[in-house]
Amino acid sequence: MRLVLVTAAITFVVDQLSKWLVVHVMGLAQRLSIDVLPPVLNFRMAWNRGMNFGLFADDAAAARWTLIAVALGIVLFVSVWLRRDPPGRLGLISGGLLIGGALGNVIDRLLYGAVADFLNMSCCGLNNPFAFNVADIAIFAGAIGLVLFSGGTETGKRRKKAP
């Protein structure tokens, strides 16, 4: 579980530090837009009161507390699952990414009432209207990693089934 905790802590710190630097130090909250490497990478301020892509953002107060509870429930579930049935190194790292990212977004909801999204990436003539953050990347990568790396492996070796 040490690997899960270290990965979650690093993910959480990188997420919160990136938000603090971009939103507050660089002033994105006031400027609303900063072109970094246009059109590939831009910072676009978006306060997400719902889920991914702003889904379920209608009733902000109810959605806020519901999403905090769901995120904390997922963190608890994943933590218990990883402790009871460790999936191997890549699975533990994936779990840490998911936990750290989820907690990063929970802190945003507690502090701001919404998640601070700022990364906007477009390419090849396609204009992406959505913004996301480091926590979103970690949650997505962690969930995919748990699917790929939790299939009965422990430290990279196949577990023996009990007779």
N, C-alpha and C positions, 0 to 999 in steps of 0.2 A: 504493500500500500504506500510505501515511501515514494515510489515512482509516480503514483497517481497524485499524491499531495504536492510533490515538487512541480510536476507538470501543471497542475491546477493553479498553483501559486504563481508560477511564471506567466501563465496565460492571463490570469487575473491582473497582475501588475502591468504587463504589456498593454492590455486592453485599456485599463484605467489611465495609464500614463499617456497613451496615444490620444485618448479623448481629451484629457486635460491640456496637452500640448496644442492640439489642433483647435479645439473649441474655445479654450480660454486664453492661452498664451498667444496663439496666432489670430485670435479674435474672430473665428469663424461664426460664432453665435451672432455677432453684429454684422459681419461682412457677408454672410450667407453663402459665399462662393469664392473659392480660390483655385485658379488653374495651376496645376502642378506640372503635368506632362500632357497637355491637351492633344488629342481627345482621349488618350488612353487612361490617364489618371487625373481626376479632379476631386477637390473637396467641396461637397455640397451639403449644407446643414439641413438635417431633417430630424425633427423630434418625433420619434415613432411611439405613439401611444398604444398601438395594437401589437399584432404579431408581425411576422415577416411580411414585407411589402405593405404594411399598414392595415392588414386584415384585422377585423374585430376592434376597431378603434372608435366606434360610435359612442359608447358609454364609457368615457375615460376613467372615471373613478372605479366603477365595477370591473372594467377590463384590467386596470392597473393591479388591483389586489388579487384578482383571479389569476393573472399571469405571474405574479410574484409567487403565489401559492403553488401553481403548476410547476414553475421552474424549481422551487425548493423541493417539491415532491419528486421531481425527476432526479435532482441531485442526490437526494436520499436513496431513491431506488437504485441508481447506478452505483453509488458508493457501497451499498449492501451487496449488490450483485457481484461487484468486482472483488469484494472481500471474501464472499462465500465461494466463488468459482473464478479464481484469477485466470484471465485469458492468455497470459503470456505478455512479453514486453510491449509489443506494438498495441495490443489491446488495452494494457494499463495506461500507456501514453494517450491513446484515444479517449479513454475514460477521463483522464485528467484534463484533456482539451475541452471536452464537453462540460465537465464540472466547472472549470475556470471560466469558460465563456458564459455559462448560465449565471454564475454568481456575479460576473461583471455587468451583465444586463439587469440583474436584480438590483444591484447598487444604484444604477442609473434610475430605475423606476422609483426607488426609495428617495433619492436625492432630488431628482428633477420632475418626477411624475411621468417620465417618458424615457425611452432609450435614445441616446445621442448617436445617430448614424451620420457618417460624413464621407465615406469612401464611395466614389462614383467612377465606374470604369466603362468606357465605350471602346468600340473597335470596328474597324472595317466598314465605316459608313453607317453603323447601327448606333443610334443614340439611346443609351440606357437611362431611363428616368428614375431608377431606384438607387438608393444609398444604403450602405451597410457599414459595419464596423468590425474591428478585430475579433470581438466576442462572437459575432455571427459566423465569421470564418472558422473559428475554433469549434463552435457548436456543430456546424455542418461537417467539418473534417473529422471531429470526434465521433459523430453518429455514424458516418460512413466507415470509419475505422473500426468501430465496435461491431458493425455488421460483418466486415471482412475478416477481422482478427479475433473473434470470440468463439470460433467454431471448434471448441474442444482441444485447444492447444495450451500447453503450459510451458513457458520458457522455450517456445518454438518446437516442442516435441509433442507428438500425439499422445494423449492420455490413454491408459489402458482401461477398458471397460470392465466393470466388476462382473464376475461370472453369474 
